[in-house]
Amino acid sequence: MSALNGLPKYVEVATALELQIRTGKWDGGRMPSVRGIAEVHKVSVVTASRALQILRDKGLIQTVERSGSRRVAPPSAERWALVLRLTPGPWQRATLSLSRIGFEAIARREPMHIEHDAIQLAVRMSESELRASVRKAKDAGVNGVFCIPSRHSVEEMQLDERFLSACGAEGLPVVLVERNLRGYSRELTHDLVAVDDVDGAARLTRHLLELGRRRIAIVVASPTSSHNDKVAGYLYALHAATFDPELGVAPAPVVLYQSHDLSSREAYAHLADQIRERNLDGVLCFQDYTAMGLIFELLNRGIRVPDEVAVVGSDDLPMGDQFAIGITTYSYPSEGLAEQAIRLMRERRQNPDRRPLKVVVPGHLIVRESSVRATPSRSDGG
């Protein structure tokens, strides 16, 4: 029993947590783990678990196995489904977390439900199955869908097309995040919120130029708007260098492709072969995991990074600063993307017939050892 007021300690902890919940601390977002609650309140894990059970009994939280506990938002709160069609691979989980974190951060400030598993997609789903899946989500109270389309293959692109058609048929609005549907000249048919990839690639390329690199390539992997924008920013920076008296050069552009038909290991080896053949001294990769894989392959061949070849990435994934050679990158503004996506969704629900909009959210350049040796991590803040 607690000496403070005669109540069991787990009741005290539950009361403290309930007060935080009712003042909006974790609305729609993930709560601390049982162990985290135990540490904060200086109680045992058993006591923390009993406190959470009280909150579950009151309907204030729900617990999902292996996912922890989440605040249950009020019934009247907006309910959004996240459909994140990210490319399979060793870093998929880290990328998935990065894509979700912004929405979860906003859900901790505003009463809303964030549904991660409301709609499940598979290539073999029929039109009727897709319609039924979307209808089920809508009947469960989902007000709209935030979707990162797949960039992986034509078959996955066709599934995205059928999925968006099913959402339209069921009257469920969709805001795309990160990229438009796969394709080089894809018309924008839905609202889109994306990282300012033109700015990101231009800043990274300019950074390499200012370091004296003159044989710079960009690596992309899919015909999607995000990769197309990266190429545009890269080409712009090379062109702008012509008019800069401090640089006075216009390096020849080199666009390399990471093939989905090869394993990751084979793809990195193929890229390293081209880097050696072309005698490149700078490489801009479409994401940090490609930059890291390429760095390992170059080092394995005895090619020094960054002395001989500087390698930069994009998105600032957590793995980018966990090795002796940290990855220079352009940050992923997760919360800013989520804020703009939710704003567009609310506008779309009020005005369903307006023309689709594309909103870009800037990140910032983060310089690490993959481009500048022995330089502590720093940001340009731009």
Secondary structure, DSSP 4 states (H G I P E B T S, - for coil): --TTTSS-HHHHHHHHHHHHHHTTTTTTSBPPPHHHHHHHHT--HHHHHHHHHHHHHTTSEEEETTTEEEE---TTSEEEEEEE-PPPSTTHHHHHHHHHHHHHHHHTTS-EEEESSS----TT--HHHHHHHHHHHHHTT--EEEEE---S-HHHHHHHHHHHHHHHHTT--EEEES--SSSTT----SEEEEE-HHHHHHHHHHHHHHTT--SEEEEE-SSSHHHHHHHHHHHHHHHHHTT-TTT---PPPEEEE--TTS-HHHHHHHHHHHHHHHT-SEEEESSHHHHHHHHHHHHHTT--TTTT-EEE-SB--GGGGSSSSPPBEEB--HHHHHHHHHHHHHHHHH-TTSPP-EEEE---EEE-TTTSTT---EE---
